[in-house]
Amino acid sequence: MLMKEYRICMPLTVDEYRIGQLYMISKHSCEQSGGGEGVEVVRNEPDNHPKYGAGQLTEKRIYLSSKLPSWVKAFVPRFFYVTEKAWNFYPYTITEYSVSFLPKFSIRIETRFENNNGDNDNVFGDKPTPAENVCFLDILSDPIPEKHYKESEDLSLWQSSKTGRGPLEKGWRDSHKPVMCSYKRVECSFEVYGFQTRTEEFIHRNIRDILLVGHRQAVAWIDEWHGLCLEEVREYERTMQERTNSKVKCSQNSTDSGLVPRPAFSRSISVTDERSLKKMGVTTAAVPDPSHVTHSPIRLNSTPE
């Protein structure tokens, strides 16, 4: 298991980000969905936890087959989804990811938001995270994948007309008021011989990019959500979830009806031990399409996130 604690500061307050986070996640999910892939919201409902009290439970299916590197595609089905379950007890949240056919794969993210610049070394109250496992992410200067860059989300150019904040400048984390920090303790595990280190490092690289892009957007879009109340942003969330689900399902239905070219049928074997790897020769387990096989997407149910 590979654990890291990410700390991402923003020029916001924790109270403001309660609205900004919900707005950003809804809009970002809709933007990233289409072509049969993206985020499908399965449920979003109030939840009560014996320790953390009243909150919100969200379950999503994330379809991302085409975004995987070739060495990962070697042992997963052509069509599959990751299940995300999130418990929002703001300012504390828990998010878990799982895949039903990979029981040794898991990601768990604990998040706590505080009004400081990331200087709390024991924010989760159990034990301080070792310094070598702490990663500060700077939404101003840290690089993001080129495909995600938008000038309108560049915080060195950004200025909020509603709040008067921005643009951010070098060293802003130590001087800007207000400032808050999103602390995220991320544990990922893929206990498969020969793939563990490579897969866990790949997951953390992608999580880093997602965190940078998402937190940049929450700040850059502040004039769109600032001033909304919780009921208003929940209504926006419902509207965007319906739109996002429609985009994902519409593309999948188009594929089913033959309007979109269907990829060749394939099967994949879950790698669970060294014997399986040797049998596979650590290569793809794709099987050519028999002529009598009906061409339909393979969808596997996921266990709770």
C-alpha positions as CSV (number, residue, x, y, z in Angstrom):
1,M,0.0,0.0,0.0
2,L,1.2,3.5,-0.9
3,M,0.1,6.4,1.3
4,K,0.5,10.1,0.7
5,E,-1.0,13.2,2.2
6,Y,-1.7,16.0,-0.2
7,R,-2.2,19.5,1.0
8,I,-3.8,22.0,-1.4
9,C,-4.4,25.6,-0.4
10,M,-7.0,27.9,-1.9
11,P,-7.8,31.6,-1.5
12,L,-11.1,30.7,0.1
13,T,-12.7,30.0,3.5
14,V,-13.9,26.6,4.6
15,D,-17.5,27.9,4.6
16,E,-17.2,29.2,1.1
17,Y,-15.7,26.0,-0.2
18,R,-18.6,24.0,1.0
19,I,-20.5,25.6,-1.8
20,G,-17.6,25.8,-4.2
21,Q,-16.8,22.1,-3.9
22,L,-20.3,20.9,-4.7
23,Y,-20.5,23.3,-7.7
24,M,-17.0,22.3,-9.0
25,I,-17.6,18.6,-8.8
26,S,-20.9,18.8,-10.6
27,K,-19.7,21.0,-13.4
28,H,-16.4,19.1,-13.8
29,S,-18.1,15.7,-14.0
30,C,-20.4,17.0,-16.7
31,E,-17.5,18.4,-18.7
32,Q,-15.5,15.2,-18.6
33,S,-18.5,12.9,-19.6
34,G,-19.4,11.9,-23.1
35,G,-18.6,9.3,-25.7
36,G,-19.8,6.5,-23.4
37,E,-17.4,7.4,-20.7
38,G,-17.5,9.7,-17.7
39,V,-19.4,9.8,-14.5
40,E,-22.8,8.3,-13.8
41,V,-24.4,9.2,-10.5
42,V,-26.2,6.2,-9.1
43,R,-27.4,7.8,-5.8
44,N,-27.1,11.0,-3.9
45,E,-28.9,11.0,-0.6
46,P,-28.8,12.2,3.0
47,D,-26.9,9.9,5.3
48,N,-26.4,9.6,9.1
49,H,-23.2,8.3,10.6
50,P,-22.9,7.1,14.2
51,K,-19.5,9.0,14.6
52,Y,-19.7,11.9,12.1
53,G,-23.4,12.7,12.3
54,A,-25.6,14.0,9.4
55,G,-24.1,14.1,5.9
56,Q,-24.5,13.1,2.3
57,L,-23.8,9.7,0.6
58,T,-23.0,9.7,-3.1
59,E,-22.4,6.7,-5.3
60,K,-21.0,7.0,-8.8
61,R,-19.8,4.8,-11.6
62,I,-16.8,6.1,-13.5
63,Y,-16.3,4.8,-17.0
64,L,-12.8,5.3,-18.2
65,S,-11.6,2.4,-20.4
66,S,-10.0,4.5,-23.1
67,K,-8.0,6.6,-20.6
68,L,-6.0,3.6,-19.3
69,P,-2.4,2.9,-20.4
70,S,-1.9,-0.2,-22.5
71,W,-0.2,-2.1,-19.7
72,V,-3.3,-1.7,-17.6
73,K,-5.6,-2.7,-20.4
74,A,-3.8,-6.0,-20.5
75,F,-5.7,-7.3,-17.5
76,V,-9.0,-5.5,-17.4
77,P,-12.2,-6.0,-19.5
78,R,-12.8,-3.7,-22.5
79,F,-15.8,-2.2,-20.8
80,F,-15.8,-1.7,-17.1
81,Y,-16.4,1.0,-14.4
82,V,-14.9,2.0,-11.1
83,T,-17.4,2.5,-8.2
84,E,-16.9,5.6,-6.2
85,K,-18.6,6.0,-2.8
86,A,-18.3,9.3,-0.9
87,W,-19.5,10.3,2.5
88,N,-19.6,14.0,3.0
89,F,-19.6,15.1,6.6
90,Y,-18.3,18.5,5.8
91,P,-15.6,19.6,6.7
92,Y,-14.6,16.0,6.8
93,T,-15.2,13.5,3.9
94,I,-14.4,9.9,3.1
95,T,-14.1,8.6,-0.5
96,E,-13.5,5.0,-1.5
97,Y,-13.0,3.4,-5.0
98,S,-13.3,-0.2,-5.9
99,V,-13.6,-2.5,-8.9
100,S,-15.6,-5.8,-8.4
101,F,-13.3,-8.0,-10.5
102,L,-10.1,-6.7,-8.9
103,P,-10.7,-7.4,-5.2
104,K,-7.0,-6.5,-4.4
105,F,-7.5,-3.0,-5.8
106,S,-8.7,-0.2,-3.5
107,I,-8.3,3.6,-3.0
108,R,-9.4,5.4,0.2
109,I,-9.2,9.2,0.6
110,E,-9.8,11.0,3.8
111,T,-10.2,14.7,3.5
112,R,-10.4,17.5,6.1
113,F,-10.7,21.2,5.4
114,E,-9.2,23.9,7.7
115,N,-8.7,27.6,7.6
116,N,-4.9,27.6,7.5
117,N,-2.1,27.4,5.0
118,G,-1.4,23.7,5.4
119,D,0.7,23.9,8.6
120,N,-1.3,21.3,10.6
121,D,0.9,18.2,10.8
122,N,-1.7,16.0,12.6
123,V,-5.0,17.2,11.0
124,F,-6.6,13.8,11.2
125,G,-5.9,13.5,14.9
126,D,-4.4,10.0,15.0
127,K,-0.7,10.4,14.1
128,P,1.4,12.9,12.1
129,T,2.0,12.0,8.5
130,P,5.8,11.3,7.9
131,A,7.3,14.4,6.2
132,E,8.4,12.3,3.2
133,N,4.8,11.4,2.6
134,V,3.5,15.0,2.6
135,C,3.0,16.6,-0.8
136,F,2.1,20.3,-1.1
137,L,0.3,21.1,-4.4
138,D,0.4,24.7,-5.6
139,I,-2.7,25.5,-7.7
140,L,-0.8,28.6,-9.1
141,S,2.5,27.1,-10.3
142,D,2.4,23.3,-10.3
143,P,2.1,21.9,-13.8
144,I,-1.0,20.2,-15.1
145,P,-1.5,18.1,-18.2
146,E,-1.6,20.3,-21.3
147,K,-5.0,19.0,-22.3
148,H,-6.5,20.4,-19.1
149,Y,-5.0,23.9,-19.4
150,K,-7.4,26.8,-20.0
151,E,-6.4,30.4,-19.9
152,S,-9.7,31.2,-18.0
153,E,-8.5,28.8,-15.2
154,D,-5.0,30.2,-15.0
155,L,-4.8,31.7,-11.5
156,S,-1.9,33.9,-12.5
157,L,-4.4,35.7,-14.8
158,W,-7.6,35.2,-12.7
159,Q,-9.5,37.9,-11.0
160,S,-12.9,37.6,-9.3
161,S,-15.3,40.4,-9.9
162,K,-17.5,39.3,-7.0
163,T,-14.8,39.0,-4.3
164,G,-12.0,41.2,-5.7
165,R,-9.5,38.3,-5.2
166,G,-6.7,37.5,-7.7
167,P,-4.6,37.2,-9.5
168,L,-2.4,34.9,-7.3
169,E,1.3,35.7,-7.1
170,K,4.3,33.7,-6.0
171,G,4.3,33.0,-2.3
172,W,0.5,33.7,-2.1
173,R,-0.1,30.8,0.3
174,D,1.8,32.6,3.1
175,S,0.4,36.0,2.6
176,H,-3.1,35.8,1.1
177,K,-6.2,36.3,3.2
178,P,-8.4,34.3,3.3
179,V,-6.6,31.0,2.9
180,M,-7.7,27.5,3.6
181,C,-6.2,24.0,3.1
182,S,-7.7,20.8,1.7
183,Y,-5.8,18.0,3.5
184,K,-6.2,14.6,1.7
185,R,-4.8,11.4,3.0
186,V,-4.7,9.0,0.1
187,E,-4.1,5.3,0.5
188,C,-4.0,3.1,-2.7
189,S,-3.4,-0.6,-2.9
190,F,-3.1,-3.0,-5.8
191,E,-1.5,-6.2,-4.3
192,V,-0.8,-8.0,-7.5
193,Y,2.7,-9.5,-8.0
194,G,4.6,-7.7,-10.8
195,F,2.1,-4.8,-11.1
196,Q,1.8,-3.3,-7.6
197,T,4.4,-0.6,-7.5
198,R,3.8,0.5,-11.1
199,T,0.0,0.6,-10.6
200,E,0.1,2.4,-7.3
201,E,2.5,5.1,-8.6
202,F,0.3,5.5,-11.7
203,I,-2.8,6.0,-9.5
204,H,-1.0,8.7,-7.4
205,R,0.2,10.6,-10.5
206,N,-3.4,10.7,-11.7
207,I,-4.8,11.7,-8.3
208,R,-2.3,14.5,-8.2
209,D,-3.4,15.8,-11.6
210,I,-7.1,15.5,-10.6
211,L,-6.6,17.4,-7.4
212,L,-4.7,20.2,-9.1
213,V,-7.3,20.7,-11.8
214,G,-10.3,20.4,-9.5
215,H,-9.0,22.9,-7.0
216,R,-7.9,25.3,-9.7
217,Q,-11.4,25.2,-11.2
218,A,-13.1,25.7,-7.8
219,V,-11.2,29.0,-7.5
220,A,-11.4,30.1,-11.1
221,W,-15.2,29.5,-11.2
222,I,-15.9,31.4,-7.9
223,D,-18.0,34.1,-9.6
224,E,-20.3,31.4,-10.8
225,W,-21.0,29.9,-7.4
226,H,-20.2,32.6,-4.8
227,G,-23.3,33.8,-3.0
228,L,-25.3,30.6,-3.6
229,C,-26.9,29.0,-0.6
230,L,-26.7,25.2,0.1
231,E,-30.2,24.6,-1.3
232,E,-29.4,26.4,-4.5
233,V,-26.2,24.5,-5.1
234,R,-27.9,21.2,-4.3
235,E,-30.5,22.1,-7.0
236,Y,-27.7,22.9,-9.4
237,E,-26.1,19.6,-8.5
238,R,-29.3,17.7,-9.3
239,T,-29.6,19.4,-12.6
240,M,-26.0,18.7,-13.6
241,Q,-26.2,15.1,-12.5
242,E,-29.2,14.5,-14.7
243,R,-27.4,16.1,-17.6
244,T,-24.2,14.1,-17.0
245,N,-26.1,10.8,-16.7
246,S,-27.9,11.6,-19.9
247,K,-24.6,12.2,-21.7
248,V,-23.1,8.9,-20.6
249,K,-26.2,6.8,-21.2
250,C,-26.9,8.4,-24.6
251,S,-23.5,7.6,-25.9
252,Q,-23.7,4.0,-24.6
253,N,-27.1,3.6,-26.2
254,S,-25.7,4.9,-29.5
255,T,-23.0,2.3,-29.3
256,D,-25.6,-0.5,-28.5
257,S,-27.7,0.5,-31.5
258,G,-24.8,0.5,-33.9
259,L,-24.6,4.3,-34.4
260,V,-21.1,4.3,-33.0
261,P,-18.6,1.8,-34.2
262,R,-18.1,-0.9,-31.6
263,P,-14.7,-2.0,-30.5
264,A,-13.8,-5.7,-31.1
265,F,-15.0,-8.1,-28.4
266,S,-12.4,-9.0,-25.8
267,R,-12.1,-10.9,-22.6
268,S,-9.6,-10.2,-19.8
269,I,-8.3,-12.3,-17.0
270,S,-8.0,-10.8,-13.5
271,V,-4.4,-11.2,-12.3
272,T,-4.5,-12.4,-8.7
273,D,-1.2,-14.3,-8.2
274,E,2.2,-15.0,-9.7
275,R,0.9,-18.3,-11.4
276,S,-1.6,-16.3,-13.4
277,L,1.0,-13.9,-14.5
278,K,3.4,-16.6,-15.6
279,K,0.6,-18.3,-17.6
280,M,-0.2,-15.0,-19.2
281,G,3.5,-14.2,-19.9
282,V,2.7,-10.8,-18.5
283,T,1.0,-9.9,-21.7
284,T,-2.5,-9.1,-22.8
285,A,-5.2,-11.7,-22.2
286,A,-7.3,-10.5,-25.1
287,V,-9.1,-13.3,-26.9
288,P,-10.2,-12.8,-30.6
289,D,-13.9,-12.4,-31.2
290,P,-15.6,-15.8,-32.2
291,S,-18.0,-15.3,-35.0
292,H,-20.9,-16.6,-33.0
293,V,-20.5,-14.1,-30.1
294,T,-23.1,-11.4,-29.8
295,H,-21.4,-8.0,-29.8
296,S,-22.5,-6.3,-26.6
297,P,-20.6,-4.3,-24.0
298,I,-19.4,-6.2,-21.0
299,R,-20.4,-4.4,-17.8
300,L,-19.4,-5.7,-14.4
301,N,-21.0,-4.7,-11.2
302,S,-18.7,-3.0,-8.6
303,T,-18.7,-3.4,-4.9
304,P,-19.2,-0.3,-2.8
305,E,-16.6,2.4,-2.9
